Structures are given as structure tokens and as C-alpha cells.
Amino acid sequence: MKRTNLTPTEQVLEQVRSAKAQQALARWLERQTATVTPAGWTGEGFTEAQVLGVYLQDYLDHPSGVIIKIVEKGNRDKEFKAHKQAYKDSSRDSPRFAQEHLAELLDDMIQLDNGGSIMFQRVVGGGFDETQQLDKALIESLDPVAACRHIVSSLLDEWNTHSEHSGSLPQDIGVVFDELLGQRIAPGGTIAAWASRHDGLLVDPRTWLSHGGQRLINPFALGARASLGSQLPKMIIMRGKTHGDLHPGNVLVSTATGGLSYFLVDLARYSASGPLSWDPVYLTLTTVAKFLPDLDFRSREALQHWVLDPAGRPDPAWPRPLRATGAGVHQATVEWALGRGILPLWKQQRLLCLTAVALLLTGRDRLLTPESRTWFFWLAARAATQLVGKSADFTREEPLMLPESLIVGNVVSLDDRRAPDSVRPSSADHVADEAEPWNELLAELRVVQLDAPDPVTLAAHTEALRLRLIHTLRTDGVYRSTSIKLLAELAATLDEALRPGATSTDVRAACQHATLLRTWILGKLS
């Protein structure tokens, strides 16, 4: 039975999810002769940690707004020291930036038995209701692109102008790649947990992958011990202060200024010598992660191309914070690089960080769906392909064909929800029971002519098929069954061949892959 007439401190303790953290916080408050009162605020960041807003009051003192961050597992000393070091470095190199933009930790930290911790961070901006998370602030901002551009420009200029780690030296791409992903790709790491299940992907990685009629570089082949890592030209890495976990929830914007005043919170992954392109890329991709599940298949494909080259105009139908973040980050970083005459170097470093951050997100199994994680993997592959460019020629090597269930998770699929209480049907039985549009699609697939010398001819031959593919993919939405996955790849293959600028060689390659996909699809469903 739920207790009533709780004291303010007991109300806060009841909100703590972990029993061990609850007991540790209660003991700490008792030792400090302190009380806490709920502030009616909880964090909604891209994090598994629990974040609570409270008013902390020591004995015979006035209350102070404090954010309690509870991490049930982790490296408690490392996170606490990193946040403290961020404030120390910034106060030394850029004191005004530290004063205006950084949240400060209290000196006390509670250590939990399982390696976790409870940390206390002062409220920034004057109070809990005086700031908003960046993505929410961009919805209401009069000029969201300018607001985002201002924040990123400030990080690159104000925070790093006097950084003692601003020197840059050429480095092996493989070494930097391994540095960025660290233990995540080691046995037992969050990325290795899924990627090591596929032969030739992470362990002894093949160089090429096959996807949508294209040959893409396996991003894991960029590692120092892999086929590409040691063969590519060295890259100059611009380094300096980086937040390390710059998702929209860790950037708080003043409600009064709409982006002109902002604050960085939770600097537990701070680095004094991180790649400067890491934070802008991380902010972009974690914003994408928040809105990706709401986009249909074709929007997700278009978004992937825009992330790779944000100079173009985003789809007006995409959420406003997503468009503003991508455009604002791009404008700020290009302006910064142009002013120093290093735009080509910046583009290369950005592609490397795109590859690494996208792979990092494939390991976020508690925050992202398997479909979103898979989307980020193929983004990493495309970024790696652009990064390698013509530096390596492995065209004779057979590409690795990955299975449909690239990343799996405990998420109920559409097929599971449609199935009766008995055993889930096979792909063939499922399609046989579908409505007439499925039969019409298969009939068209059997007779369509997948052989054309140029884009115009291919467009004419496949018009009816492409319309039926659009209908099927929209109807099924999230493609989890093998047949739907192959149909999605067929649609992407045809789209790629019909894109502006496609050559006859591109069309012939797409036709060959589309023919192979048709054989597989009909074989599975016959």
C-alpha cells in the first residue's frame, strides 16, 4: 500500500528507481543533516541514467536548485573527475565561457556498490523553469537554425580558442577509429554484442558489403588491425575540448533568449583533446535518433543522404528541430573551417566521426529500436565509403551479404502482433494470407523487365513495380520479415539507379542486383 503524508525528502526518495541508490541517498542526506524537496522536474535526455530536480537545503541554510544524476552502473571516479576537469580546464583557458556556459558539480559524490554513482549538479540559467532542452527550444525559436549555429560556433571558437590541446598532427585513421570506439568494439562491448554475431563483419572484417545495389565499405574495416586501417593516408585531426555526450538533453537553452544563452550539463565524458568534429556530429545524430522512428522508409533513406551531405535543403516535412540542428551545425562548422582554410581536412574528419558515432549508436540497445540501430549502421557504411573514396581498390573482392536480422532486440514486430495465439507463420504463409495488394506486387515482380541501358528506360520499365513497392512498404511500415527487408532493398536499388546523375554503368549494376533480389524474393515466397 502506498504511503501517504510523506515528507518532501521521502517524496524524492520514492522517485528513485534503484533500491540501492535510494538507500545510499537517504544515508547521505542524514549525514549531511540536509533535506530535499521535489522541484517537479525530471530530465528527458538521451541517457539511461535517472535525473531528478530537487531543492537541496543544508541545516540552517537556504535551499539551492540541484540536479541529482543517478547512474546505476559505470565508472564513477572517471565520470566525476571528467566533469571536474572540464570546469577546471575551461576556467583556466576560457573563464568567461566556463562562467556563462558550464554547469558546476558539487564536491560531494555518492559511490554505489555496483560501480554506479549519485552526482549533484547545480541548476543553470536561474532555475528549473528558466531553461529548455535544445530540441524543445528549437520548436519555439524564431530562428532555430541561427540558434543552433550560434551554439556550435561558440563551442568551436570560445571554448577552444585558448585550448592547450589545439595542436593537430597527422594520425593513422585506424588508430583514431579504435580510439573513438574504445571498448565498445572489444569482446563484450556494446557494439561487439551484436556485430560479432555476423562472420566477416567485426571479427576479421571483409572490406566490402552489399546493400541496395551498392558496394559499401564495411566500417569495421577501418580499424587499426583491419584491412583498411593501416593502408589509408594519415589524417590531420583537429583536437580540443569536447563535451563527449552532446545530445539535445545536455544542451539547455535559456527560455528568455531563445538560444543566445545556453548551458552544457553532464560533462562526464569530457575530453581535453577530443576530435573537434565529435560534438557537432554527435549532436546531429542523437537528434536524428530522437525523430527517426517517426519517419517512413523513404524519408529515412533521404535523411541518410542529407546527413552525409547537409549542404542541400532538408525535407520541409521533417520535424523542425531535426532540420534546424542539421542545418545549424553544418553552417557553423563550415564557416569555422573556411575561416581557417581547412575545409577539406574538416570534411574528412567529419566523415570519420560520422562513421564512429553512427556505430556507437548501433550499440544503444536500451534507447533505440533494432530498426533505428540498423539505420545507423548503414549510415556508418556510407560514411566510411565516402571517407575511403579512391584510396583503396578492392573491387575484385566479393562483398559480404548481411542477413535481414542484422540487429535484433526485444521489440514486438508487426508480424508478431498480426499472428494468432499459435505459432507465428513463416514468411511464405504470412504473404499468402495477405490482402490482394501483395498478390499484385508479386505478379508484377514476376513479369517486370529488369534490364535497361539507361535511367529513362529503367524508369519506364519499372514504374508499376515501384508504385506497388511504395504501397507495400508504407503499409508494413517497419520491415522485419525477410521478404519485406528484401523488398525494401529492391526499392532502394531502383531509386539509386534513377537518382539524378546516375550513369549507364550505375543502371546496369542496379539491374543486375535487382534481378538477383527478385530471384531471392520469389524463391522465399513460392
Summary of the structure (lengths in Angstrom):
residues: 526
radius of gyration: 25.4
end to end distance: 57.6
largest distance: 83.7
contacts: 1703
relative contact order: 0.10
helix: 51%
strand: 14%
